[in-house]
Amino acid sequence: MGVLTAEQVARFREEGCIVLPDAVTEPQLAAMRRCFEDWVEDSRAETAAYGETFDGRPRFDLEPGHSAERPALRRVASPTELDDVFLETIQRAPLIEAVADLMGPDLRFHHSKINSKLPGSATTVKWHQDFTFDPHSNDDVITCLVFLDEVTLENGPLRTLPGSHKGPLYSLWHDGRFTGAIDEEIADSFERDAVCHTGPVGAACLMHARVAHASTANLSAEPRTLFIAVMAAADAIPLSPNPVPSRHAGLLLHGQEPGRIRSTAFEMETPEIPEGASFFVQQAES
């Protein structure tokens, strides 16, 4: 049984992004928040990116200026490997059923992460499209952003360009370097029509992977932490190395194995896998 209304599905088709209230249960939410709070406490003892992911890169990424007194943990790579609650959250209704309403019943896991802007965080996210980091044989790919904190206009909410999933794939390469960001002149043209996506704790933003998006710094005294999971139609095959590799990559989350590959026509430049802890480093160097 679907969980989205016809209006919600139509809005996603037109704009490429919707916010789903009450996307996760209270126990799931409490467990995920508790995990992140513990990781923030652990980060106080660190001075640089630390831990190790599946491919040997640091798992925990710290914003410049991080300190024991003012921790600035901004990224946890592959949290599904650290606590079962993260994988369980995306495998259960209503979240997985909502994604199935949008992408079809057969769904596969690609990767997950936590992005956080703690109070006073200076981290911004420049305009980009997820699909040009994670290309697949077709573009039935969705990014689910679960709000572990209330997301407000002041704490650096996601901003999207409605309808951009139906437009071009913009280059993330400039002057021979992979910057992880759309050209500034093009990005500036998005600002007039950009839409902010806010919502209460436990809501989730469902975003098509081709939607152009960005976010500003957290100017509030409240954190803005997101658990982010990328899922794809099971017949969408990854075309480049996973930027956040995980032992769960390729796991069937919903439906059944299709036993086929579906492709759609598009052209783009090959992405570059970050050498550092996250794409934040790539964008900061651009």
C-alpha positions in Angstrom: 0.0 0.0 0.0 1.4 3.4 -1.0 1.8 6.1 1.6 2.0 9.2 -0.6 -1.0 11.0 -2.0 -1.4 11.6 -5.7 -0.7 15.3 -5.0 2.6 14.5 -3.3 3.7 12.2 -6.2 2.7 14.8 -8.8 4.6 17.5 -6.9 7.7 15.3 -6.8 7.4 14.6 -10.5 7.2 18.4 -11.2 9.6 19.9 -8.7 11.9 16.9 -7.8 11.6 17.3 -4.0 9.0 16.9 -1.3 9.0 16.8 2.5 7.4 13.8 4.2 6.3 14.5 7.9 6.7 11.7 10.4 9.0 9.7 8.2 10.6 7.7 11.0 9.4 6.4 14.4 10.1 8.0 17.7 12.4 5.0 18.8 14.3 5.2 15.6 14.7 8.9 15.9 15.9 8.7 19.5 18.4 6.0 18.7 19.9 7.9 15.8 20.1 11.1 17.7 21.8 9.3 20.6 24.4 7.8 18.3 25.3 11.2 16.8 25.5 12.8 20.2 28.0 10.1 21.3 30.1 10.7 18.2 30.1 14.4 18.8 31.4 13.7 22.3 34.1 11.4 21.0 35.2 14.1 18.5 36.2 16.4 21.3 39.4 14.4 21.7 40.3 14.6 18.0 42.1 17.4 16.1 41.8 16.1 12.5 39.6 13.7 10.5 39.7 10.2 12.0 38.3 6.7 11.9 38.4 4.5 8.8 35.8 3.6 6.2 35.5 0.7 3.8 38.1 2.2 1.5 40.5 3.5 4.2 39.5 7.1 4.2 38.6 8.9 7.4 35.0 8.2 8.6 34.6 11.3 10.8 35.1 14.7 9.1 35.8 17.8 11.2 35.1 21.3 10.1 38.1 23.7 10.3 38.0 25.4 13.7 36.8 22.2 15.5 37.9 22.1 19.1 37.1 20.2 22.3 35.3 23.3 23.6 33.4 23.8 20.3 33.1 20.5 18.4 32.3 20.7 14.7 31.7 17.2 13.5 30.2 17.7 10.1 30.2 14.3 8.4 30.0 10.7 9.5 30.5 8.3 6.5 28.4 5.1 6.3 26.6 5.2 9.7 24.8 2.0 8.7 28.0 0.2 9.4 28.2 1.7 12.9 24.7 1.0 14.3 21.9 -1.1 12.9 19.2 1.6 13.6 20.3 3.5 10.5 19.8 0.6 8.1 16.6 -0.5 9.9 15.2 3.1 9.5 15.4 3.1 5.7 14.1 -0.5 5.4 10.8 0.2 7.2 7.6 2.1 6.4 6.7 4.8 6.0 10.0 6.0 4.5 10.8 3.0 2.2 7.1 2.9 1.1 7.2 6.5 0.1 10.4 6.0 -1.9 8.7 3.0 -3.6 5.7 5.3 -4.5 8.2 7.5 -6.3 10.7 5.1 -7.8 8.9 1.7 -8.1 8.9 -1.3 -5.8 12.4 -2.7 -6.4 14.9 -0.5 -4.5 18.6 -0.9 -3.8 20.8 0.8 -1.2 23.7 2.9 -2.6 25.3 4.8 0.4 24.6 6.7 3.5 26.1 9.5 5.6 25.3 12.0 8.3 25.8 15.7 7.5 25.7 18.1 10.4 25.9 21.8 11.0 26.4 22.3 14.7 25.7 25.8 16.1 27.9 28.4 14.6 29.0 26.1 11.8 30.6 27.9 8.9 30.1 25.0 6.5 28.2 25.8 3.4 27.3 23.4 0.5 27.7 24.9 -3.0 25.2 24.2 -5.8 25.6 20.7 -7.2 23.6 17.6 -8.3 24.0 14.3 -6.6 23.7 12.3 -9.8 26.9 13.8 -11.2 28.7 12.4 -8.1 26.9 9.0 -8.3 25.9 8.3 -11.9 23.8 5.2 -12.6 22.5 3.6 -15.8 19.2 5.4 -15.3 18.3 8.3 -13.1 15.7 6.7 -10.8 17.9 7.6 -7.9 16.6 9.4 -4.8 18.4 11.1 -1.9 16.5 10.8 1.4 17.4 13.3 4.1 16.0 12.5 7.5 15.8 15.4 9.9 17.5 14.5 13.2 17.0 18.1 14.3 14.3 20.6 13.4 15.4 22.3 10.1 14.6 26.0 10.1 15.4 28.9 7.8 18.2 30.0 10.2 20.2 26.7 10.6 21.2 26.1 7.0 18.3 24.2 5.3 18.5 22.4 2.0 17.7 24.7 -0.9 16.7 23.3 -4.3 15.9 24.6 -7.7 12.4 23.2 -8.5 12.2 21.3 -11.8 16.0 21.1 -12.3 15.9 17.3 -12.3 14.3 17.6 -15.8 17.1 19.8 -17.0 20.7 19.4 -17.9 23.5 17.7 -15.9 25.8 20.5 -15.0 29.6 20.1 -15.0 31.5 19.9 -11.7 34.8 20.3 -13.5 36.4 23.7 -14.0 39.8 24.5 -15.4 40.7 20.8 -15.4 39.9 20.3 -11.7 37.0 18.5 -10.1 35.5 21.1 -7.8 32.3 19.3 -6.8 30.3 22.5 -7.5 28.4 24.0 -10.4 30.0 27.0 -12.1 29.3 30.1 -10.0 27.7 32.1 -12.8 25.2 29.3 -13.4 24.7 28.8 -9.7 24.0 32.5 -9.2 21.1 32.2 -11.7 19.5 29.6 -9.5 19.1 31.9 -6.5 16.0 33.7 -7.6 13.9 30.6 -7.8 15.5 28.5 -5.0 13.2 27.0 -2.5 14.1 26.2 1.2 13.0 22.9 2.7 12.3 23.1 6.4 10.5 20.7 8.8 10.2 19.2 12.2 12.4 16.5 13.8 11.6 13.1 12.2 10.5 14.5 8.8 12.4 13.5 5.7 13.1 15.3 2.5 12.9 13.1 -0.6 15.0 14.6 -3.4 15.6 13.4 -7.0 19.3 12.9 -7.5 19.3 15.2 -10.5 17.9 18.2 -8.6 20.3 21.1 -8.2 20.7 22.0 -4.5 22.8 23.8 -2.0 22.7 25.1 1.6 24.0 28.0 3.6 25.8 28.2 7.0 24.1 27.6 10.3 23.4 31.0 11.7 21.5 29.8 14.7 22.2 28.4 18.1 20.5 25.1 17.2 22.1 22.2 15.3 21.0 20.9 11.9 21.8 17.3 11.5 20.6 15.0 8.7 20.8 11.3 8.2 21.2 10.9 4.4 20.6 7.7 2.5 20.8 7.3 -1.3 18.6 4.6 -2.9 18.1 3.6 -6.5 15.8 1.6 -8.6 17.2 -2.0 -8.5 17.7 -1.9 -12.3 19.8 1.2 -12.0 23.5 0.1 -12.0 26.2 2.4 -10.6 28.6 3.7 -13.3 31.4 5.0 -11.2 33.1 4.1 -7.8 30.9 4.7 -4.8 32.1 8.0 -3.1 31.0 6.7 0.3 31.6 2.9 -0.1 29.9 0.5 2.3 29.6 -3.2 2.9 25.8 -2.5 2.5 26.2 -1.1 -1.0 23.9 -2.9 -3.5 21.7 -4.4 -0.8 18.1 -4.9 -1.9 15.9 -2.8 0.4 12.5 -3.4 -1.0 10.8 -5.6 -3.7 12.7 -8.1 -5.6 15.8 -8.5 -7.9 14.7 -7.4 -11.4 17.3 -9.5 -13.2 17.9 -6.8 -15.7 19.6 -3.5 -16.3 17.7 -0.4 -17.5 19.5 2.4 -19.2 18.6 5.9 -20.3 20.5 8.4 -22.4 22.6 11.0 -20.8 26.2 12.4 -21.0 28.4 13.7 -18.3 32.0 13.9 -17.2 33.4 11.2 -14.9 33.3 12.3 -11.3 36.4 12.2 -9.1 36.3 10.3 -5.8 37.4 12.5 -2.8 40.8 11.8 -1.4 39.9 13.4 1.9 37.2 12.7 4.4 34.3 14.1 2.3 33.2 16.2 -0.6 33.3 19.2 1.7 37.0 19.2 1.2 36.6 19.2 -2.6 34.2 22.1 -2.5 36.4 24.1 -0.1 39.4 23.7 -2.4 37.5 24.9 -5.5 
